[in-house]
């Protein structure tokens, strides 16, 4: 049994113990799996990859169709197979799903799908040398299955854990509220007044096509959006890792990528700023049934253009703005609820790691978490987690 997209039935509850279970078949998970393979672990016999999706692509397969490859930030090569140069006008979801599927098939990775992991727990309490049990539910049949393993590599990313902030009155809003993961196309908002909340790349990627489609848009950010004249290259990925590594090592909650690095000031973004599309109204004070009330931006918090950073948060008195839709582009949190039985979190709410290895439990590795949350970092941490897990189980040196 090998190849891409295989739906495996009755795979669980076997007496044979696996050496490694990789949870997640996105960029970090595939990178980890390929590393395990290179280290000498046997697919399906020594390790498997559990994926909640019905096909390849990880979180990318769920991105909105209007997000084309040319507009997506940071789709990077997996180890041993270059992405190449696909059509930049093709939806990124299609490009990545095809690329990941080819990767799974070419390397014969043991992908078991569609199984959503519900928990990972130790077979013996207070024994960090005991095997782990990974439980998962088949998304098609509803079947519950267990796998026993010496270690796990968690590569679940963040897509399944959208962050919805709370504001006074949010429950009274009579219009539509949706999150990034629910967005499909600007066309569905024709004739509406849309508030986009959030200071990251997704918010910007919503505002521009919405405005281009003639939709009335309002942008809300808690702080001034930070744009810089830089590229999303390998140096950018390294800077992301450096900026958040200290937090993960200390067990603090992770920062978003944009919180660590800001946004690249592309020509498209610069034009949208000039047109007033990417000008923030500042923080929300309260949500009303038919709109939102802004706190206002005092002069000391307003931005001033300096030749590099544009004037994206002008001084304002606040006030009320009528809107029909609130689009929460407020990011995601690491999807780690299934690891709760292992008690990995610190009092600060994060998981303390040394690279990819979890301080609290040597059987657990986190790929694509913390310093590896960027698309460049995901490949790097996947390799590191694979190498670490292989060493832990005594394979590959």
C-alpha positions in Angstrom: 0.0 0.0 0.0 1.6 3.2 -1.1 1.1 6.3 -3.2 -1.1 9.4 -3.0 -4.7 9.7 -1.9 -5.2 6.2 -0.6 -8.2 6.0 1.7 -7.2 3.3 4.2 -10.0 1.4 6.0 -9.5 -0.6 9.2 -5.9 0.5 9.5 -6.2 1.1 13.2 -6.2 -1.3 16.2 -3.3 -3.4 15.0 -0.9 -5.0 17.4 2.2 -3.9 15.5 3.6 -0.7 16.9 4.7 2.1 14.5 7.9 4.0 15.2 6.5 7.4 14.0 3.1 8.8 13.2 3.1 12.1 11.3 -0.1 14.1 11.9 -0.8 16.3 8.9 0.1 16.1 5.2 0.8 19.8 4.4 4.2 21.2 3.7 5.8 20.4 7.1 4.2 16.9 7.2 5.4 15.9 3.8 8.8 17.3 4.4 9.0 15.3 7.7 7.7 12.1 5.9 10.3 12.4 3.1 13.0 12.8 5.7 11.9 9.7 7.6 12.0 7.8 4.3 15.5 8.9 3.6 16.6 8.0 7.1 15.5 4.4 6.4 12.1 4.1 8.0 9.7 1.8 6.1 6.4 3.3 4.9 3.3 1.8 6.5 5.5 -0.6 8.5 7.5 2.0 10.5 5.6 5.2 9.9 2.4 6.6 8.4 1.1 10.1 7.7 -2.5 10.8 8.9 -4.3 13.5 6.9 -7.7 14.9 7.6 -8.3 16.0 4.0 -9.7 13.8 1.3 -6.9 14.6 -1.1 -3.5 16.2 -1.3 -2.7 19.9 -0.7 -3.0 20.5 3.0 -4.6 23.8 4.0 -3.8 25.1 0.5 -6.6 23.0 -1.0 -9.1 25.1 1.0 -7.9 28.6 -0.2 -10.4 30.7 -2.1 -10.3 30.2 -5.9 -9.5 33.9 -6.6 -6.2 33.5 -4.8 -4.0 32.8 -7.8 -0.5 31.5 -7.6 0.9 34.9 -8.6 -0.8 36.6 -5.7 0.0 33.9 -3.1 2.9 34.6 -0.7 5.5 31.9 -0.3 4.8 28.6 -2.0 8.1 26.9 -1.7 9.7 23.6 -2.9 9.5 20.4 -0.9 12.7 18.5 -0.4 13.8 16.7 -3.6 11.2 18.0 -6.0 11.0 21.5 -7.4 7.6 23.2 -7.9 8.7 24.5 -11.2 7.0 27.5 -12.8 3.2 26.9 -13.0 0.9 29.4 -14.6 0.7 32.4 -12.1 -3.0 32.9 -13.0 -4.0 29.4 -11.9 -5.6 29.2 -8.4 -2.9 28.4 -5.8 -5.2 25.7 -4.4 -5.0 23.8 -7.6 -1.3 24.2 -8.1 -0.4 23.1 -4.6 -2.8 20.2 -4.5 -1.3 18.9 -7.8 2.3 19.5 -6.6 1.7 17.8 -3.2 -0.1 14.9 -4.9 2.8 14.4 -7.3 5.2 14.5 -4.3 3.3 11.9 -2.3 3.1 9.6 -5.3 6.7 10.0 -6.5 8.2 9.3 -3.1 5.6 6.6 -2.1 4.7 8.3 1.1 2.3 6.4 3.4 -0.6 8.8 3.4 -3.6 7.6 5.3 -6.7 9.7 4.6 -9.1 11.1 5.4 -8.4 10.6 9.1 -8.8 13.6 11.5 -6.8 13.0 14.6 -8.9 13.5 17.8 -6.3 12.8 20.5 -2.8 11.6 21.2 -2.1 10.1 24.6 0.4 8.0 26.5 -0.2 4.4 27.2 1.2 4.8 30.7 0.7 7.8 32.9 3.8 9.7 33.9 6.1 7.6 31.7 7.8 9.5 28.9 9.2 6.2 27.5 5.8 4.5 27.0 4.2 4.2 23.5 1.7 6.8 22.4 -1.8 6.1 21.1 -3.0 8.3 18.3 -6.8 8.2 17.8 -8.5 9.5 14.6 -11.9 9.5 12.9 -12.5 8.7 9.3 -14.1 11.7 7.7 -16.1 9.6 5.3 -17.2 6.6 7.3 -17.0 8.0 10.8 -14.9 5.0 11.9 -12.7 5.6 14.9 -9.2 4.1 14.8 -6.1 3.9 17.0 -2.5 3.7 16.1 0.3 2.9 18.6 3.6 4.6 18.0 6.9 5.4 19.7 6.8 9.0 18.7 4.7 11.6 16.8 5.5 14.5 14.5 2.7 17.0 14.7 2.3 19.1 11.5 -1.3 20.2 11.7 -0.6 23.8 11.0 -3.3 26.4 11.9 -6.1 26.2 9.3 -8.5 24.3 11.5 -8.2 26.8 14.4 -9.4 30.2 13.1 -9.2 33.0 15.6 -12.4 35.0 16.2 -11.7 38.0 18.4 -14.4 39.4 20.7 -15.7 42.9 20.7 -18.6 44.3 22.7 -21.9 43.9 20.8 -20.5 41.2 18.4 -23.5 39.0 19.1 -25.9 41.7 18.1 -24.7 42.2 14.5 -27.5 41.5 12.1 -25.4 41.1 9.0 -23.1 38.3 7.9 -19.9 37.4 9.7 -17.3 35.1 8.2 -13.7 34.2 8.7 -10.8 33.9 6.2 -11.4 30.1 5.8 -15.0 30.8 4.7 -14.2 33.3 2.0 -14.8 32.2 -1.7 -15.0 35.2 -4.0 -15.5 39.0 -4.1 -18.6 38.4 -6.3 -20.7 37.2 -3.4 -20.5 40.7 -1.8 -21.8 42.7 -4.7 -23.7 45.8 -3.5 -22.7 45.3 0.1 -20.6 47.3 2.6 -17.8 45.0 3.9 -15.6 45.6 6.9 -12.4 43.6 6.7 -10.7 43.2 10.1 -7.1 42.2 10.5 -3.6 43.5 9.6 -2.2 40.5 7.7 -1.7 39.4 4.2 -5.2 37.8 4.0 -6.9 41.1 4.8 -4.9 42.9 2.1 -5.7 40.1 -0.4 -9.4 40.5 0.4 -9.6 44.3 0.3 -8.0 44.7 -3.1 -10.3 42.3 -5.1 -13.3 43.5 -3.2 -12.6 47.1 -4.1 -11.9 46.1 -7.7 -15.3 44.4 -7.8 -17.0 47.6 -6.8 -17.6 46.6 -3.2 -17.5 49.3 -0.6 -14.8 48.3 1.9 -13.6 49.5 5.3 -10.4 48.3 6.9 -9.9 47.9 10.6 -6.6 47.1 12.3 -5.6 47.4 15.9 -2.3 49.0 15.0 -0.9 50.7 11.9 -0.3 48.2 9.1 3.4 47.8 8.6 4.6 47.7 5.0 8.2 47.3 4.0 10.1 47.2 0.8 11.3 43.6 0.9 10.8 40.3 -0.8 9.5 37.1 0.6 12.8 35.2 0.0 14.9 32.8 2.1 16.3 35.7 4.2 12.7 36.7 5.1 12.0 33.1 6.3 15.1 33.1 8.4 14.1 36.4 10.0 10.7 35.0 10.8 12.3 32.1 12.6 14.7 34.4 14.6 11.9 36.7 15.6 9.8 34.0 17.2 12.3 31.4 18.4 12.8 33.0 21.8 9.0 32.9 22.4 8.6 29.2 21.6 11.7 28.2 23.6 10.2 30.0 26.6 6.8 28.3 26.1 5.0 31.6 25.2 2.1 31.7 22.7 3.3 32.0 19.1 3.1 35.2 17.0 1.7 35.5 13.6 4.1 35.8 10.7 2.9 39.3 9.8 3.2 40.2 13.5 6.9 39.4 13.3 7.8 40.7 9.8 5.2 43.0 8.4 4.0 43.0 4.8 6.0 43.4 1.6 5.2 46.7 -0.1 4.5 45.5 -3.6 3.5 47.8 -6.5 0.0 46.5 -6.2 -0.2 47.3 -2.5 1.4 50.7 -3.0 -1.3 51.6 -5.6 -4.1 50.4 -3.3 -2.7 52.6 -0.5 -2.7 55.5 -2.9 -6.3 54.8 -3.8 -7.3 54.7 -0.2 -8.2 51.0 -0.2 -5.5 50.0 2.2 -6.0 52.8 4.7 -7.0 51.6 8.2 -9.8 53.2 10.3 -8.0 51.8 13.4 -9.5 49.7 16.2 -13.1 48.8 16.7 -14.8 50.1 19.9 -18.1 48.4 19.6 -20.2 46.4 17.1 -23.8 47.4 16.5 -26.6 45.5 14.7 -26.1 47.5 11.5 -22.4 48.5 11.7 -19.3 49.2 13.8 -18.1 52.1 16.0 -14.4 52.9 15.8 -12.3 54.1 18.7 -10.6 56.9 16.8 -6.9 57.3 16.1 -5.1 60.0 18.1 -2.3 61.9 16.5 0.4 60.1 18.5 -0.7 56.7 17.1 -1.2 57.9 13.5 1.4 57.0 11.0 3.3 59.4 8.8 4.9 58.6 5.4 8.7 58.4 5.6 9.6 57.3 2.1 9.3 53.6 2.9 6.3 53.1 5.3 3.2 54.7 3.8 0.5 56.7 5.7 -1.8 53.7 6.4 -3.4 54.8 9.7 -4.3 58.5 9.6 -5.5 60.5 12.6 -9.3 60.2 12.9 -12.1 60.9 15.4 -13.6 57.5 15.1 -17.3 57.3 14.7 -19.9 54.9 13.3 -19.7 53.1 9.9 -22.6 51.1 8.5 -21.7 47.7 7.2 -23.5 44.6 6.0 -20.7 42.1 6.4 -17.8 41.6 8.8 -14.9 39.6 7.3 -12.6 38.5 10.1 -9.2 38.1 8.6 -7.8 37.8 12.1 -5.6 34.8 11.6 -5.3 31.4 13.1 -3.9 29.6 16.2 -1.9 26.4 16.1 -4.3 23.4 15.8 -3.1 21.4 18.8 -6.2 20.5 20.8 -5.6 16.8 20.0 -2.4 17.0 22.0 -4.1 18.2 25.2 -4.0 14.7 26.9 -0.2 14.9 26.8 -0.1 18.1 29.0 2.5 19.9 26.8 1.4 23.5 27.4 3.2 25.8 29.8 1.4 28.2 32.2 1.9 30.9 29.5 -0.2 28.9 27.0 2.4 27.9 24.6 4.5 24.7 24.1 8.2 25.1 24.9 10.4 23.6 22.2 14.1 23.2 21.4 13.9 23.5 17.7 11.2 21.0 16.9 11.6 18.8 20.0 9.1 19.4 22.8 10.8 20.0 26.2 8.0 18.4 28.1 7.9 15.2 26.1 10.8 13.7 24.1 8.3 11.6 22.1 6.7 14.6 20.5 8.1 16.8 17.7 6.4 19.9 16.3 6.9 20.8 12.6 5.5 24.1 11.2 5.1 25.5 14.7 6.4 28.7 16.1 9.7 29.6 14.4 8.7 27.3 11.5 5.3 28.7 10.8 6.4 30.5 7.6 6.2 28.6 4.3 10.0 28.6 4.2 10.3 27.5 7.8 7.8 24.7 7.4 10.0 22.7 5.1 13.0 23.3 7.3 11.2 22.3 10.5 9.7 19.3 8.8 13.2 18.0 7.9 14.4 18.7 11.4 11.5 16.9 13.0 11.9 14.0 10.7 15.6 13.7 11.6 14.9 14.1 15.3 12.2 11.5 15.4 14.3 9.0 13.4 17.1 9.5 15.9 14.7 9.1 18.8 13.5 5.7 17.5 17.0 4.6 16.7 16.9 4.6 12.9 19.2 6.4 10.5 21.8 7.7 13.0 
